[in-house]
Amino acid sequence: MRSGWWFEDAVAGQTIVHPVARTVGADEHVWLAWMTVNASDLHGNADRAAFGPFGRPVVLGALTVAIVVGLAAPGGPVPPPTVTGRSGWRSIRLGRPVFSGDTLRAVSEVHARRPDGAGGYVERTIRGLSQRDEVVVVIQETCYVEDGLRLGRTAGTKDC
């Protein structure tokens, strides 16, 4: 079983500070940009990016979003398709640019929760932050989260 937060941790008005952070590697964003056929010099050409608005390559926004969503993931197994169809992102807004070597972390603000089956739906805002505490992405999401007590989590323990 993986660590993370569970349905019983999600209380409206609460902030969940996710404990894991992740540093973006030097070649990750270039690899993803080229793999997705994003040939912008802003992402993959250090010489040209040096003359751009940021003076260096910027990490692809899709990678920033993927990392932050992963950092903020709930605990437990992947929910079945019947549940994930009712989950999703309502909006994604990129803030400050992310650069190679930046370390990202995530914080979730819980807005609402609805019990459903073996867990429930949680409406939240995920904020991705850099090591400089700059907001790099804001994601509005509804996600299905398992009930950790049902899966053997001990009452009163906190995984995040």
Beta strands, then each sheet from edge to edge (+ up, - down):
strand 1: 15-17
strand 2: 22-23
strand 3: 88-94
strand 4: 103-116
strand 5: 119-129
strand 6: 135-146
sheet 1: 1+ 4- 2+
sheet 2: 1+ 4- 5+ 6- 3+
end
